[in-house]
Amino acid sequence: MEFKQTPLPGVILVEPDVHRDDRGFFLEVFHGRKYPGGGIEATFVQDNHSKSARGTLRGLHGQRLHPQGKLVRAIAGEIFDVAVDIRPGAPTFAQWFGVNLSGDNFRQLYVPPGFLHGFCVLSETAEVEYKCTDYYDRDDEIGVRWDDPQIGIEWPIAEPLLSQKDAAAPLLAELVESLPAERS
């Protein structure tokens, strides 16, 4: 198993060991002793699973006072997965990192607390599972527009399918004053 640091501190790409044979494959998708050694020192309290059609963009989502770390993987299909630093005062504030995750490459992306998360679907459909470090809290939820020019994400789709909530999300500049200061 390989844990790769990305340009954003704390955002880690996990390349698991996949054991294949004529019957199929086997891999560990989480191991409580191995992940801390790779830089993911998190306690997960909730697992989520979504299925989306091609062109769907979910995000950019986060929580203001109870931010969630997320360990994300595509179990079927392919997505472009994105993390955005929204920690005011952080040297990488408003910067993003994106990577393709798929049911074929088995990669995972750890998005730590203090970051927004979003993804778009590149295949006909995609199923995504992710572990969270805090519980979902509707009253604490925040969103930022997927095409915010301050962030400048280079999405691989031009006209995504969005929920009404995501289509109406504010720009990061409209939220920055309400975000907690960078946590150490």
N, C-alpha and C positions, 0 to 999 in steps of 0.2 A: 504494500500500500504506500502510495506517495502523496505527500501533502505539499502543495505548491503555493508559495506566497504570491500574491498579486500586487499590482501597484498601489492598491488601497489597503492600508494596515488592517489586519484582522479578517479580511476577505480571503478565504482559502479555497483553492481548487483541490478536490480529492480525486485521485486516480486509484481506484481500488484494484486489488489483484483479482482477476477473474479466472477461475479454473474451468476450462472447457474440455469436454470429451464428446463421444458419440451420442451420449444421452442428453446433452445440453450444457448447462453451466451452473456454477455455484460461486457466490461472493458474499463477503460480509458487508452489509450496508451500514452498520454501526457497531462499534466495539468500545465499551466504556473505558478500557485501559489503553487502547491505541490512539484514540482521537485526541486526548489531552496532550500526548507526546507530539502530535502533529500541529498543535497550536489551537485546537478546538476544545477549550476548557468550559464546556457548557453542560448544564443540566436541562434535559428536554422534558417538557410537561404535557405537550399536546402534539398529535400527528394529524395532518390534513391531507386530503386527496382530492384532486380536481381532474376533470376531463374537459377538453376544449377542442373546438374545430379550427381548421386552418385559418390563419389570419387573425385569430383572437389575440388581443393584447390585454393582459391583466396587470394592472399597476398604474402608477407606482404607489405602493402602499407601505404604511408604517404605523406605529403608535407613538404618541407624543411622550407620555409620562411613564408608560410601561412598555418600552420598546422590546420587540421580539428578535432574538437571533433565530435564523432559519437555516436548516441543513436541507438543501433542495436537490431533488433528482427527478429526472423523467424516467418513468418505468416503461412507457410505450410512446413511440413517436419521437419528435424532435422539437426542442424549444431553443430560443435565444434568451438566456437568463441574465438579468442585470441587477447589480447592486449600485446604489448611489449614496455617497456619504452626505448626511445632513446634520453633522455635529458642528454647530457654530463654533468657530475658533480653530477647528481642525485644519491642518495644512492642506488636506485633500477635500475640504468642504466643496460640495456641488460637483465633485468628480465622480465618474462612473467606470465600472468594469463590466464587460459582458462576455459570455462564453456560450457555446452550443452544448447543451446537455441532451442526451438521447437514450432510448432504451437499448441502443447498440453500443454506445461508448461507455456507459455505466458511470460517467463522471458525476460528482456532486459538487455543489457550490455552497460554502458556508458564508452566510450573510449575517454579520454580527449585529447586536443591538446598536441603534444609532444610525442605521442605514435604511433607505427605502429599498423595496424589492419589486421587481416586475418581470414579466416574460411575455414573449409572443410565440405563437405556434407556427412552425415551419412545415410540418407534415400534415397529412389529411386530418388527423386528430392527434392529440397528445394527452397522456395521463401523467400527472405530476404529483409526487408525494413530498411532503416536507415536514420535518420535525421542528417544533418551536420551543424557545426557552422561556416563554411566558404565555399566559392564556390570552386568547382573543378578547378584546374589550371594545365593543362597538362605540362606546362613548369616548374612547381614547384614540380611535382610529383617525389617521390623516392620510391624505392622498395628494399627489402632485401630478400635474399634467404630463402625459407621456412624451409630449413634444416640446417641453419647456426649453427655450433657447439658451437659458443660463446653463443648463446641464448639457445639452447638445448630444444626446444619445444617438448613435448611428444605427437605428433599427433596420433590420433587413426587410421590412415591409413598409409600404408607403401609406396605405389606407387601411388601418386595422379595424377589426370589429371590437367595439368598446361597450362597456356597460354605460348606462346613463350617468352613474356616479363618476366613473373614470373620465367620461367625456366632459363633465362639468368641473373636474378637479382644478384647484387654483395653481398658480405658478409658485415655485419655491420662494420667491421674493415676498409673496403675500403671507407666507407662513413663518418665515425665519425669526421674527420677533417672538413668536410663541414657543419656539423650540428650546428645550433645556440646553444649558452649556455643555461643552464636550465633557464626557466622563472619562476618567482615567482607569 
